[in-house]
Amino acid sequence: MPERNLDFGKFGARGIKGHEAVARQLDQLAGYIATPITARRGLSARLTYLTRTAHAREAAAALGFTPTKAQLKGWRDGSVTPRRATLEKIEKAYRTMRRENVARYLLTRLNREGRGTRVEIHPLNQSQVPRPHQREMGLRHMNVRRWDRIVAAWAAGADQELDDAWVEQVIDLGSQWGQYDFVTNVGFAA
């Protein structure tokens, strides 16, 4: 694609891919449990989220989280500590379920009945780039009206689809859209 960074960081620029910044912001809006899973309270909260209702248990089972009642009881009362691999499986199942559960709500908030959401795109950090190689870039604003593909890709955890969906929106910045392929931050509120 034209204008995309093929050799990012060659001269010392720093930043992350735009779609990764969008995913980070959507994760923040999703409101995950703040207590780490290694703490008893954090583990208990995640287990409750994954097993509270029959629908939640079915969704967790579809994600590969199928503990026995004895395991759940032991984890909850603290008599048994799950292994690291089990903790990772619990965290992955929890985050996947949380994304799926809040995706529809976020989509409604971000689309705002066709009005969309204003997005700030902070350019990459060029402080370590020698002066002759620096680009003239500044903070850009745009209004994203169609969040459907972005939120669906984020909820599914599909990185490449999220990148494609984000690029589809960033093209609206004009001929220099590729300069915002890597950014320091993408901010929006819903």
C-alpha positions in Angstrom: 0.0 0.0 0.0 1.3 3.5 -0.7 2.5 5.6 2.1 2.8 2.7 4.6 5.9 2.4 6.7 7.9 -0.6 5.4 11.0 -0.1 7.5 9.6 1.4 10.7 12.1 2.6 13.3 15.1 2.6 10.9 16.0 6.2 12.0 14.8 5.9 15.6 11.1 6.6 15.4 9.0 5.0 18.1 5.4 4.1 18.2 2.9 1.2 17.8 0.6 0.2 15.0 -2.6 2.3 14.9 -4.9 -0.8 15.2 -3.0 -1.9 18.3 -3.6 1.6 19.9 -7.3 1.2 19.0 -7.5 -2.2 20.6 -5.8 -0.9 23.7 -8.4 1.9 23.9 -11.3 -0.6 23.3 -9.8 -2.8 26.1 -9.9 0.2 28.4 -13.5 0.9 27.6 -14.4 -2.8 28.1 -13.6 -2.4 31.8 -11.8 -5.6 32.7 -11.4 -6.7 36.4 -8.6 -4.6 37.8 -7.4 -7.1 40.4 -4.7 -9.4 39.0 -5.6 -13.0 38.5 -2.8 -14.1 40.8 -4.7 -12.5 43.7 -7.4 -14.6 45.3 -10.0 -11.9 44.8 -9.1 -11.5 41.1 -9.3 -15.2 40.5 -12.6 -15.5 42.3 -14.1 -12.6 40.3 -13.1 -14.1 37.0 -14.4 -17.5 38.0 -17.7 -15.9 39.0 -17.9 -14.1 35.6 -17.2 -17.4 33.8 -19.6 -19.6 35.7 -22.4 -17.4 37.1 -25.1 -18.4 34.6 -25.8 -21.4 32.3 -25.1 -19.1 29.3 -21.8 -18.1 30.8 -20.8 -21.7 31.5 -21.7 -22.7 27.9 -19.7 -19.8 26.5 -16.7 -20.7 28.7 -16.9 -24.3 27.7 -16.9 -23.3 24.0 -13.6 -21.4 24.8 -12.1 -24.6 26.3 -12.7 -23.7 30.0 -14.3 -26.8 31.5 -13.3 -27.2 35.2 -15.0 -29.7 37.5 -17.1 -28.5 40.4 -14.4 -29.8 42.8 -11.7 -27.7 41.0 -13.9 -24.6 41.1 -14.6 -25.1 44.8 -10.9 -25.6 45.6 -9.9 -22.5 43.6 -12.5 -20.3 45.2 -11.8 -21.3 48.8 -8.1 -21.1 48.3 -7.3 -24.7 49.2 -6.0 -25.4 45.7 -3.9 -23.0 43.7 -4.3 -23.3 39.9 -1.1 -23.8 37.8 0.3 -21.0 35.7 -1.1 -22.6 32.5 -4.5 -22.8 34.1 -4.4 -19.2 35.2 -3.5 -18.2 31.6 -6.4 -20.2 30.3 -8.8 -18.6 32.8 -7.6 -15.1 31.9 -7.9 -15.8 28.2 -11.4 -17.2 28.5 -12.4 -14.3 30.7 -11.1 -11.6 28.3 -12.6 -13.3 25.3 -16.0 -13.5 27.0 -15.8 -10.0 28.2 -15.0 -8.7 24.7 -17.9 -10.6 23.2 -20.3 -9.4 25.9 -19.5 -5.7 25.7 -19.0 -5.5 21.9 -22.6 -4.8 21.1 -22.8 -2.1 23.8 -19.6 -0.4 22.6 -20.7 -0.5 19.0 -23.9 1.3 19.9 -22.0 3.9 21.9 -19.3 4.4 19.3 -21.7 4.6 16.2 -24.1 7.0 18.1 -26.9 6.5 15.6 -24.7 7.4 12.6 -23.0 10.4 14.2 -19.9 8.4 15.0 -17.1 9.2 17.5 -14.4 11.8 17.3 -10.9 10.2 17.3 -7.6 11.8 18.1 -4.5 10.3 16.4 -1.2 11.2 18.1 1.7 10.9 15.7 4.7 8.6 16.2 7.5 9.8 18.5 10.3 11.3 16.4 12.5 12.7 19.2 15.3 10.3 18.4 15.2 10.8 14.7 17.9 13.0 13.2 16.5 16.3 11.9 16.9 15.7 8.2 14.8 12.5 8.4 12.0 13.9 10.5 8.5 14.3 9.0 6.2 17.2 9.6 3.4 15.5 11.5 0.9 16.7 14.0 -2.1 15.6 16.0 -5.0 14.7 13.7 -8.7 14.5 14.4 -11.3 12.5 12.5 -14.8 11.3 13.0 -15.3 7.6 12.6 -18.9 6.8 11.8 -18.7 3.1 11.0 -17.2 1.1 13.9 -18.8 -2.3 12.9 -15.8 -3.9 11.4 -13.4 -2.5 14.0 -15.4 -3.7 17.0 -16.1 -7.1 15.4 -12.4 -7.7 14.7 -11.5 -6.5 18.2 -14.1 -8.8 19.8 -12.9 -11.8 17.8 -9.3 -11.0 18.6 -8.5 -11.0 14.9 -5.4 -8.7 14.6 -5.1 -8.6 10.8 -8.8 -7.9 10.3 -8.6 -5.1 12.9 -5.6 -3.6 11.0 -7.5 -3.7 7.7 -10.6 -2.2 9.3 -8.6 0.6 10.9 -6.7 1.4 7.7 -10.1 1.6 5.9 -11.0 4.5 8.3 -7.5 6.2 8.4 -7.6 6.5 4.6 -10.0 9.4 5.2 -7.1 11.5 6.5 -6.1 12.1 2.9 -3.0 11.4 0.8 -0.7 11.2 3.9 -2.7 8.6 5.8 0.2 6.2 5.8 2.2 8.5 8.0 -0.3 7.6 10.7 0.3 3.8 10.3 2.4 4.0 13.5 1.3 6.2 16.3 2.0 7.0 20.0 -1.7 6.9 20.9 -5.2 6.8 19.5 -7.8 8.4 21.8 -11.6 8.4 21.8 -14.3 8.2 24.4 -17.6 6.5 24.3 
